[in-house]
Amino acid sequence: MYEWSRVTGYLGMFADAEKGFNDVLALIEKAGQKAEDLRPPALLELARLFHDTGEHSKAVPVYKKALAELGRYNIEKDDPIGFTIVLDDYAQSLRSIGDVRRAEDITQRSQSIKDKNKGVAAKFVGRRYKTP
């Protein structure tokens, strides 16, 4: 269902993709500890869907949840540059809803990570959801 939701979003069926990701998150909730590793990527994809389609007011709270979840997985160490991509998108969504102060904090965090990891490539580079 996760992959179906991603592909559905890439095909431009954004409402179906949103429903799919929310269904995935509900299933993760029901499965308990057995499916916890799927929560961060599902949240990130849902946040990215909202971000890329200009629904920044929906993206911001999902990014916040995703970052809280990612904190448990040491993503900053495992994929620092991939993590900065997430931070930069989050900051852009924050700016879009007028939360400039928090956006600047996130941007500074991202830049600090980039400065410490010069020459390192991102392990994860996600696709973007394109609006028609």
Stockholm file with secondary structure:
# STOCKHOLM 1.0

chainA/1-132         MYEWSRVTGYLGMFADAEKGFNDVLALIEKAGQKAEDLRPPALLELARLFHDTGEHSKAVPVYKKALAELGRYNIEKDDPIGFTIVLDDYAQSLRSIGDVRRAEDITQRSQSIKDKNKGVAAKFVGRRYKTP
#=GR chainA/1-132 SS CHHHHHHHHHTTCHHHHHHHHHHHHHHHHHHGGGGGGGHHHHHHHHHHHHHHTTCHHHHHHHHHHHHHHHGGGTHHHHSHHHHHHHHHHHHHHHHHTTCHHHHHHHHHHHHHHHHHTTTCCCSCCCCCCCCC
#=GC SS_cons         CHHHHHHHHHTTCHHHHHHHHHHHHHHHHHHGGGGGGGHHHHHHHHHHHHHHTTCHHHHHHHHHHHHHHHGGGTHHHHSHHHHHHHHHHHHHHHHHTTCHHHHHHHHHHHHHHHHHTTTCCCSCCCCCCCCC
//
